[in-house]
Amino acid sequence: METDPRRERGARRTLLGVLAALFAAMLVKEVLEAGRLEQTALFYVGVPALIALTVVSAARPRSTLGTIMATITVGLALAGPLLDEGVVCLVVAAPLFYLCGGIVGLLADRSRRGKGMQALVVVPLLLGFEGVADALPRDGEVTAVRTAPAGTDLAEELAAAPDFGPVRSRFLRLKFPRPVRAEGGGLEPGATRHIVFDPRRSLGIGARPTPRSMDLTVVRSEPGRAVFAITQDTTLARWLRLTEAEFRWNENRLSVTLRYSRTFDPAWYFGPVQRYGMREAAAYLAETFTGPAA
């Protein structure tokens, strides 16, 4: 059976383009990590844009968009062991990767007469270099309110070490750290809590689970209100920076406020994602002391 030489050349060129795109992405990732820019828009927008532009430049597939999507999929599948990223980061960042790659791919397919390089125009717009210079606010705050069964002494419940139950939130079940046990007690200033989470299990080959925990200290206290400052955290450090947890209660009504600082860019994408995740975490914490919401 004879093969079409042009089709074979096209297939080889496409394969070379895919490999070149993945190699370029890995190289840029190492450079950005060396410059401590791996949590900025240069990484989460720049890498998929670079993959897309490399495919546009090095390959000549029938559908640039389809090849870009396939390349990003392969790259994400390899990201676990190669980039040492957790499942959470992969799942959360994947839509952004596909969105940026898809925009470049669509523009390239529509401008094939110009060999697709017009897609370069959108890269500065996508990047904006957000995170390199902190121009947008990073501090956030979310609150969840729950009602405890009648007769519950919320002050007594909060003064004791929490007894964590199962995580019901689908979002938080995406391999986010799960609290296992807590030590400490009291609501007076200086009282502490030490919370142990399930160990981190990297996707890297041969990687060993590493312990993770969080320490909190009461910094402000008055009747019906206690504020905990997070003094040590090895659980969410790569996701965001949690700073305070404030509890307010009146009879059987409890409100939990979490204050945090966003560490990922771009803000238009990771801002809402992190806010939603923190809101789910605040609800879980409130239900720990009041019982699951009906």
C-alpha positions, 0 to 999 in steps of 0.5 A, spaced: 500 500 500 502 506 497 503 512 502 502 519 500 509 523 501 506 529 502 501 526 508 507 523 511 511 530 511 505 533 514 505 528 519 512 529 521 512 536 521 506 536 526 509 531 530 515 536 530 511 542 532 508 538 538 515 536 541 517 543 540 512 546 543 512 542 549 520 543 550 519 550 549 513 550 555 518 546 559 524 551 558 520 557 559 517 554 566 524 553 568 526 560 567 520 563 570 521 558 576 528 561 577 525 568 577 520 566 582 514 568 576 511 561 576 504 563 579 504 569 575 500 570 568 506 569 564 506 562 566 498 561 566 497 565 560 504 565 557 505 558 557 499 556 553 500 561 548 507 559 547 505 552 546 500 555 541 504 559 537 510 554 537 505 549 533 503 555 529 510 556 527 513 549 526 507 545 524 502 546 518 496 541 520 489 542 517 486 544 523 491 548 527 486 549 533 485 541 533 493 540 534 493 546 539 488 542 543 491 536 543 498 538 544 495 542 551 492 535 553 498 532 552 502 537 556 497 537 562 497 529 562 505 530 563 505 536 567 504 532 574 510 528 574 514 533 570 512 539 573 511 536 580 504 539 580 498 537 584 491 534 581 488 541 584 493 545 580 492 541 574 484 541 574 484 549 576 489 551 571 486 547 565 480 551 563 485 557 562 490 553 558 485 551 553 482 558 553 488 561 551 490 556 546 484 556 543 484 563 542 490 563 538 488 557 534 482 560 532 485 566 530 491 562 526 486 558 522 482 564 520 488 567 518 492 561 514 494 566 508 498 570 513 501 563 516 497 564 522 502 569 525 497 574 526 496 570 533 502 574 536 498 580 536 493 577 542 499 575 546 500 581 550 493 582 551 492 575 554 498 576 558 498 583 561 504 581 565 500 581 571 503 578 577 510 581 575 508 588 577 502 588 583 497 593 580 491 589 582 488 588 589 490 581 592 486 581 599 480 577 599 475 576 604 469 571 604 463 569 610 459 563 611 453 563 616 450 557 619 445 555 624 446 550 630 441 546 633 437 549 638 441 549 645 448 548 642 453 552 646 457 555 640 462 558 645 463 551 648 464 548 641 469 553 639 473 553 645 474 545 644 479 542 638 474 541 632 472 534 630 472 534 623 467 531 619 467 528 611 468 534 606 461 535 602 463 540 597 465 537 590 470 543 589 474 541 595 474 534 594 478 535 588 484 533 592 484 539 596 488 538 603 483 535 608 483 536 615 484 530 619 485 532 627 486 538 631 490 539 637 489 545 642 483 549 645 481 555 648 478 562 646 483 567 650 488 571 646 494 566 645 490 560 645 492 555 639 490 550 634 494 545 631 491 542 625 493 536 621 491 535 614 492 529 610 499 528 607 501 531 600 502 526 595 506 528 589 504 525 582 512 525 581 515 518 580 518 516 586 515 522 590 514 520 598 508 523 601 510 529 605 506 532 612 502 538 612 499 542 617 496 549 620 497 553 626 493 558 628 493 563 634 487 567 638 489 574 637 483 578 639 477 575 643 471 578 646 464 575 648 461 572 641 467 574 637 474 570 636 479 572 631 485 567 629 491 569 626 494 563 621 502 563 624 504 557 620 501 553 614 504 548 609 497 546 606 495 552 602 501 555 601 501 554 593 494 555 592 493 562 596 496 565 603 490 564 608 491 570 614 485 570 619 479 566 621 474 570 624 468 567 628 462 571 630 456 567 634 450 570 637 445 564 640 445 559 635 448 563 629 455 562 627 458 566 622 465 564 619 470 569 615 476 567 612 481 573 610 486 571 605 491 574 599 491 571 592 497 568 590 496 566 583 495 571 576 491 573 572 486 576 577 480 575 572 481 568 572 484 566 579 480 571 583 473 568 582 476 561 583 480 562 589 474 566 592 469 560 591 474 555 594 475 560 600 467 560 601 466 553 600 472 552 606 468 557 610 462 553 609 465 547 611 468 550 617 462 553 620 458 546 619 464 543 623 461 547 629 454 547 627 452 541 623 451 540 616 446 545 613 439 542 611 
